[in-house]
Amino acid sequence: MKKEVFLNDYVTPKRKANQTCVSILEIKKGHEPQASYLLEKYQTIKGLFMNIDFECNIKPNGSCKNHSTNKCCCYDCKNNIGYIHIMLKNQIPLYAKHFNGRTGFWRKNKGCILPHHMRSTTCLTHHCNHYYDDNSSKNQHFSKGVMFIRQLLNDTRKELRECCDRVKGYWE
């Protein structure tokens, strides 16, 4: 998908109340070292999720064991632009390249095609298994750990926003 189409048709239109809004950011002059540090920290925290087995049990058709929809928890990826809240201006072409107007970043028989370092906090930390067996101490500890890491990601994202300016013409 072309960058302009991605921005004009998906990222910048007025979003519905339940949809994710993307802030397009540029690093402020003089904040490059701090922003660089925060980006590295953000990517390092995201990297913690690369080896976690969420036991999603994705079937060959792309659905999971806990959902009847054929895209499981990714069913609304397109409308929420992968649940991404912030995107640096220079990242737009990378996201646009992977985005599909019908399915977002989700693909049948593959699931999410975004590399882990490009996925949103929501996508990296969502796991539905804890909803089905809340009495399990394993799931309770797992959920607490994931929620702690999610909070670290959200706090880092907030700090990163403070180092950046929103690009004129794009808004939340």
C-alpha positions in Angstrom: 0.0 0.0 0.0 1.2 3.5 -0.8 2.2 5.7 2.1 -0.3 8.4 1.1 -3.2 6.0 0.8 -2.3 4.5 4.2 -2.2 7.9 5.8 -5.2 9.4 4.1 -7.6 6.5 4.3 -6.6 4.7 7.5 -4.4 6.8 9.9 -5.7 10.3 9.7 -9.5 10.1 9.2 -11.6 10.9 12.3 -11.7 7.6 14.1 -14.8 6.0 15.8 -14.9 6.1 19.6 -13.7 2.5 20.1 -10.9 2.7 17.5 -7.2 3.3 18.1 -5.9 6.7 17.0 -2.4 7.0 15.8 -0.1 9.9 16.7 2.5 10.6 14.0 5.5 11.9 15.8 8.8 13.6 15.0 11.6 13.8 17.5 12.1 17.4 18.8 15.3 19.2 18.1 17.7 18.7 21.0 15.8 15.6 22.3 17.6 13.1 20.0 19.7 11.4 22.7 16.8 11.0 25.1 14.4 9.8 22.3 17.1 7.4 21.0 17.5 5.9 24.5 13.7 5.6 25.0 13.2 4.0 21.6 15.9 1.5 22.4 14.3 0.9 25.8 10.9 0.4 24.2 12.2 -2.1 21.7 14.1 -4.0 24.4 10.9 -4.3 26.5 9.0 -5.4 23.4 11.7 -8.0 22.8 10.7 -9.7 26.1 7.6 -11.0 24.3 9.3 -12.7 21.4 9.8 -16.0 23.3 6.6 -16.0 25.4 4.2 -18.8 24.5 0.7 -17.4 24.8 -0.6 -20.9 23.9 -2.8 -19.3 21.2 -3.1 -22.6 19.2 -3.6 -20.8 15.9 -5.3 -23.3 13.5 -4.3 -23.5 9.8 -7.2 -21.3 8.9 -5.9 -18.5 11.1 -8.5 -18.9 13.9 -7.7 -19.8 17.5 -9.1 -22.3 19.9 -10.9 -19.6 22.0 -12.7 -17.6 19.4 -15.3 -18.4 16.7 -14.2 -15.6 14.4 -11.6 -16.6 11.8 -9.1 -14.0 13.0 -9.3 -14.5 16.8 -8.1 -11.5 18.8 -6.9 -9.8 15.6 -10.4 -9.5 14.1 -10.4 -5.7 14.2 -6.8 -5.0 13.2 -7.8 -3.0 10.1 -10.1 -0.6 11.9 -7.6 -0.1 14.7 -4.5 0.1 12.5 -2.9 -2.8 14.5 -3.8 -1.0 17.8 -0.7 1.2 17.2 -0.8 4.4 19.2 2.4 6.1 18.1 4.3 6.0 14.9 7.4 8.0 14.1 7.1 9.8 10.8 10.0 7.9 9.3 8.2 4.6 10.1 5.1 5.3 8.0 6.4 3.6 4.8 7.3 0.5 6.8 3.8 0.2 8.3 2.1 1.1 5.0 4.1 -1.6 3.2 2.6 -4.3 5.5 -1.0 -2.9 5.8 -3.9 -4.4 3.9 -7.1 -2.4 3.5 -9.2 -5.5 4.2 -7.4 -7.3 7.0 -4.9 -4.8 8.5 -1.7 -6.5 9.4 -3.4 -10.0 9.7 -3.0 -12.6 7.0 -4.8 -15.9 6.7 -2.7 -18.9 7.6 0.0 -16.5 9.0 -1.6 -14.3 11.6 0.2 -11.0 12.2 2.8 -10.2 9.6 4.4 -7.4 11.5 7.8 -8.2 13.0 7.6 -8.2 16.9 9.5 -4.9 17.1 6.7 -3.1 15.0 3.7 -4.6 16.8 1.6 -2.5 19.3 1.7 -3.0 23.0 -1.9 -4.3 22.8 -0.9 -7.0 20.3 2.2 -8.0 22.1 0.6 -8.3 25.5 -2.9 -9.7 24.8 -3.5 -13.2 25.8 -7.0 -14.7 26.2 -6.1 -17.9 28.0 -6.2 -16.2 31.5 -9.8 -15.4 30.9 -10.7 -19.1 30.7 -8.9 -20.4 33.8 -8.6 -17.6 36.3 -8.2 -20.0 39.3 -4.9 -21.3 37.9 -2.0 -19.8 39.9 0.1 -20.3 36.8 -2.2 -18.1 34.8 -2.5 -15.5 37.6 1.3 -15.1 37.8 1.6 -15.1 34.0 -1.1 -12.4 33.8 0.5 -10.2 36.4 3.9 -10.5 34.7 2.4 -9.5 31.3 0.5 -6.6 32.8 3.6 -5.3 34.5 5.5 -5.4 31.2 2.5 -3.8 29.5 2.7 -0.9 32.0 6.4 -0.5 31.4 5.7 -0.2 27.6 2.9 2.3 28.2 5.1 4.4 30.5 8.0 4.4 28.0 5.6 5.3 25.2 4.4 8.3 27.3 7.9 9.4 27.9 8.7 9.1 24.2 5.7 11.3 23.3 7.1 14.0 25.5 10.3 14.0 23.4 8.4 14.4 20.2 6.1 16.8 18.4 3.0 15.6 16.6 3.4 16.2 12.9 1.1 19.0 11.8 -2.0 17.6 10.0 -2.1 14.4 12.0 -3.9 14.1 15.3 -5.3 11.7 17.9 
